[in-house]
């Protein structure tokens, strides 16, 4: 059963990032900073950049800490 699951899901590994992943992960220069988890608890999603999506940002600290 594990092999069948791996075969079915293997196609997904070739996919890239979607929607805002590039802004939140790839272009986030602060993600490697030691104070990033603390800042993520007190700021909104796009506190580290000036992306166009910032006007729609939300408070999601656990998501940012997970990244």
N, C-alpha and C positions, 0 to 999 in steps of 0.2 A: 504494500500500500504506500509506503514511503517513496518508493521508486516512481510509482505512477504519479504521485503528487509532485515530485521533483521534475518530472518530464513535462507535466502540464504547466507548471509555474516557470519553467526555464525560459520561456519566451519573454517574460517580463524583465529579465535582466538586461536586455538590450535597449530598453526604453530610457529616455532621459528625464530630466526634471520637468515638472509641470507648473503652470500658473505662476506662483510667487516663490517657488523653491529656489530659483536662481538668485533672487534678491535676498532672501532670508538666510541662505546657506553659503552659496558660492561667493557672492560679492560682500559678504559680511566680514569686514576686517577686524571687528571686535570679538568674534566668536572664540578666538584662542586666548583672549585676555583673561587673567585670573579673576577679575572682578565682574566678568560678564554675567554669571548667575545671579549675583546680587543686584546688578542693574536691571536684569530681566524681571526681577520681582517688583521693581518700582517704576518701570516705564512701559510704554506700549510696544507693539510689535516692531515698528520701524524706527525706534529711537536712534539707531546708529547710522541712518542714511537719509537721503532726501529723495527717495524714489517717488514716482507718481502715485503709487498705491498707498502712500502714507496717509492720505486723507481718509482712507477706509480702514485704518489700522485698528486693531482690537487689543485688549489686555489679555495676553496668553503666555504667562511666565513659564508654565511647565513645558510648553512646546519649545520655547527658546532654550531652556535649560537642557532639554532632550537633544537638541541639535548640537 
